Amino acid sequence: MKFLVSLILISIIFSCARIDDQTKPSKQDYPDQEMKNFKMDTLDGQNKKWILRAKYASKYFGQQLIKAKDVNIEFYNKKGEHYATLTSDEGLINENTNDMQAIGNVVVTTTKKEILKTPILTWSNRKAKIHSNDRIWLKKGNTITTGIGFETDPDLKDVIIFKDFRSTTTESINEKEL
């Protein structure tokens, strides 16, 4: 009887050990570096292209990836003039390409007071374009445009909406109603 109880206890201990090994996070799940008040500048020659700031960032060297929280990106033109700001809950930055993905409550605001909102947005550094396959809301002057999927430059000058394009013009737009 004692042998049977001992055998059961040993099998329970070893089975728990196997569960722990299977659920143990891999080294890739942990960042190699963590930073508060993170700042990243990107230059085009001598000129600022964009500046990213985040309250928190974690760097994953094996993946060449930076994960950021509470993101703010300022975009600059070739003359070094600020022309647009992007904010989001989170961001992913590919260190090899400087491509970015903004995730959660993404808002792009230009210096002309134009506003674009979407849940997820991707920045292609090579193309200098932002795009998304999700629903968008765009305010330019007194015109509201909605749709699904788009591509544009960060100053929202040339916007292409892929489907379900709708546009409304009003004399007075109250953003809280939207």
Buried (B, 14 or more C-beta within 10 A) or exposed (E): EEEEEEEEEEEEEEEEEEEEEEEEEEEEEEBEEEBEEBEBEBEEEEEBBBBBBBEBBBBBEEBEBBBBBBBBBBBBBEEEEBBBBBBBBBBBBBBEEBBBBBBEEBBBBBEEEBBBBBBBBBBBBEEEBBBBBEBBBBBBEEEBBBBBBBBBBBBBEEBEBBEEEEEEEEEEBEEEEE
